[in-house]
Amino acid sequence: PVLPDMELSATKTAEIVAKHMELGEEKSAEISMALIGACINAFEHSKSKENIYITYSIDGDTLTIKVGDKGEGFDSEVVAIPNIDEKINSEHKRGWGLQLMKELMDTVEFESSEAGTTVTMTKNK
């Protein structure tokens, strides 16, 4: 459900999965930060009236996390990469979610339509 701090609950599960895979603290932290970004984007931008779903799957040495919603879709190609100089001098410091996910995870893919969005992120061991 879309509740305050629900993204933190999602990261607890990710930490347990990362520990099971023996990914180490640095990779676990990267996964958690990317997952927080994906969850916050789904909560704030999808305008979904339904729950957000998160799945974790392990295939060999690869962890795949999917975060999905049934809200408004978006075009990831249209979202601009923030200009760091402008952000530093701005009151609005946010807007780094997509770029952060791409930097922290091995792959990030977006599937989006008017029926919702799914972000698929992978992290290799």
ABEGO torsion letter per residue (X at the ends): XBBBGAAAAAAAAAAAAAAAAGAEAAAAAAAAAAAAAAAAAAAAAAGBABBBBBBBBBBEABBBBBBBBABBBBBAAABBBBBAAAAAABABABGAAAAAAAAABABBBBBBBAAEBBBBBBBBX
